[in-house]
Amino acid sequence: MKRPFFAVLALALICSAGCPSGQLISDDYVKADRATFMAVSGEYLTYVFNNGALDDEERKRRQRTILSWRLRLEQMERHMAAAAVESAAGVSSSR
């Protein structure tokens, strides 16, 4: 039964929907989001492309959902890397 998988996917997408501007994100959150993405996205996209009940637009929409999750995750990772560099250099990260 695939329902638990989709419940996990839905929760992961909700949790990774991005954070409001100015809100700090912990390294642990970003690492956990990356681990969730790596665990879920490939299998989900395989399901999407192999599901004959989905039309082309439904497939594209689901693919865009995973793409936007990946882009948000990469943005958080870049932000965390820049903050780490600033911290190591002794520069204040308040903007």
Beta strands, then each sheet from edge to edge (+ up, - down):
end
